C-alpha cells in the first residue's frame, strides 16, 4: 500500500510493510475519528449559517476597531461551537500561554487562591503562577496563592483531595492535555466529573480549563460539561492550520467580560481592538478545524501503532480513546530524541533540510528540542515534535495538516530512529 513512497523518500521496505500492517490495525479507529469530524464540521457550518456570515465579515478594521462586525460575529460563533455563553477571539493573543495568562489575571484578585486540580500546570505557566522566577509580575507577586492536587498514581483525578482543597478557592485549574507530563490527557467525560465534584463542595469556584490541543477531538468541549472558562490557541486545533496567530477565551458571559478588561483596559474591554487583516484566516481556520484536527489525530494514532510495533513505550496506545492531539513516545536516549526530531523535520514542508538541535527555549527549565517545519511558526496543528532533554527522554508529537503527509513524517522519524539504533 505504501510502497509508492520509495519513489519520493528513502524508506526501508520492512518499515513500509509494517506501516501497511499498522494502517490495517488503525482502520476501525480512523472510522470513529471521521465520525467525530463529520459531527463537528456540521456544527461549525450550522453556526456560520445561523450568524449569517458574509463577505463583509471577512474584512478587517484598523485603528480602535470599534464596531468590527467580523470580530464580534466570530466571537459569537466560537462561543456557540464551544458550548459557551460568550467568547473573545483575538489575533493579539500571541500564544496559548498568553491567552491563559490574560484569562487568569482577568478573574483573579489579590488574596484569591487558585488550585490546580490535575497536577502541575504546563511548563510555561509556572512563571505565570510564580512557581519559578521572582519579581516578574507573576500571580504570586500580585498576592494570588497557589495550591495543587496531584493525580493519582494511575493518572486519574484524586476526587477526595479535590473536594477538600477547592473549598473556598476562587479558581480551580484543569489541564486537559498531558503537556510534558507522563499522565493521560483528560476526556470530556472526566472533566465533567471533576467539574461536578468541585461544584458539589464549592459552587462559587471558577472552573478554568486549559483546552489547548483538545478542540474538536471529541464532540463536546469542556464548557458543555461544567467549565466556567476555557482557553486555547489558534495555532493549534481551533485555527485549522490557517489562522496565522491568535487565541480564544470562552465561557460564562460575566467572566469573559472581566477578562476583556484585562485584554485591553477597564471600561473599554472588548469594544476596542482592530482585526487588521486577520478575520478571514480566523474564519477559514475555524471552518477547516474539525477536518484538520481529524488528520492530526489519525497521524497520532498511526504513530502510536507503528512505534509500539518498533518496541517503544507509547501513550496513548493506538486504540485508546483520544481527547487531544498529543502522543508521548519514550525513546530512551538523547540521541534517539534528536534522530526522531530530525526525521519529523525532514518530513515537513518548510525547512525540511534543517536539523533541529536542543536549545534553551524561553519559558522552559530544561533545554528543549523541537521539530517544527511549519507554514506558521510554532504551529502545533502542523506536524511537530518536541520534548525537554531530561529523563525519560521522551518526545511529544502532535499535528498533521493532512493524514497522508503526516504519515510520511512519522515514517521518516521511524526510519531515523532505526538508523540511530543500527549506528549506536
Secondary structure, DSSP 4 states (H G I P E B T S, - for coil): --GGGGGTS---HHHHHHHHHHHHHHHHHHHHHHHHHHHHHHHHHHHHHHTT--HHHHS---TT-TT-HHHHHHHHHHHHHTT-SEEEEETT--SHHHHHHHHHHHH--TT-EEEETTSSPPGGGHHHHTSS-SSSS-TTTTT-EEEE-PPPTTS---HHHHHHHSTT-SEEEEE-S-TTSSSPPPPHHHHHHHHHHHHHH-TTSEEEEE-TTTTTTSSS-GGGGT-SEEEEETTTGGGTTT--S-EEEEE-HHHHHHHHHHHS-TTTGGG----TT-HHHHHHHHHHHHHHHHHHHHHHHHHHHHHHHTT-EEES-TTS--SSS-EEEE--SHHHHHHHHHHHHHTSSSSTT-----B--TT-SS-EEEE---SSTT-SSSSEEEEESSTT-EEEEE--SSHHHHHHHHHHHHHHHHHHHHH-
